[in-house]
Amino acid sequence: MGKQPGVKLIREDGLRHDGRKPDEMRPIKMDVGVLNNSDGSALVEFGRTRVVAAVYGPKEPIQRFVLLPDRAVLRVRYHMAPFSTTDRKSPAPSRREVELSKVIREALESIVLTEKFPRTSIDIFIEVLQADGGTRTAAITAASLALADAGIPMKALVGGVAVGKVEGILVLDVDELEDGNGEADMPVAAAPDIGEITLFQLNGVLSREELEQALEMALKGIEKIVELEKDALKRKYERIEVE
Ligand code: ADP
């Protein structure tokens, strides 16, 4: 994580390059039921990062060999749209996308009550529409909402956010500039209602003390994110009652 010369991430007044306080997340927007042709869907925005998730299932998959006798199989495809990045991204799946699909699946698998649906698959398609850092954590947040929207039982809702270290300061919800120029990036996903952490990664270097502070910061952020998820789900049910 090399810093480009001339990039100033913490201003003289102690605020970040976009005017946020160190522990402030970007403006967050969430909406569920945004697609007609899937069983559940959600759109999540963290600032300029915009991600849509669609869920199909539980259903009998076309490839029957993937079935498990005692539970549903969770399958995740994370994909970045060619227009999601500054340089057009090749639409073919990259190694990074394959790896992130696995990481996102693992962040959700223990939370979904897969044992209720043996011999089925639950498919989650994630499309990054616009990338500005934190797409994996936005993807996990969107997938959790889309699963809830599809009526798939879960132990709790999951949310995610990354904490970074830039110019020696810990910052919540890193954007692409901070991620690319900072000293560390730590994406976390958790289900605060049951006290479980389902994703924890660290790129770069933090002291042990910083790591503890960063985790605390991430978990506080995730509590807020999960509250927003609950609001988004409530809004959808209110909409249905009115219709
Ligand atoms: P995350 O999106 O979860 O933070 P990374 O740390 O791998 O994952 O990526 C950080 C940011 O770098 C992404 O959110 C995106 O803005 C940008 N990025 C990632 N991959 C590409 C790519 N292939 N082309 C252009 N920008 C990319």
Residues whose N, C-alpha, C, O or C-beta is under 5 A from the ligand:
A	BS01	ADP	T85 D87 K89 A131 D132 G133 G134 T135 R136 T137 E176 D179
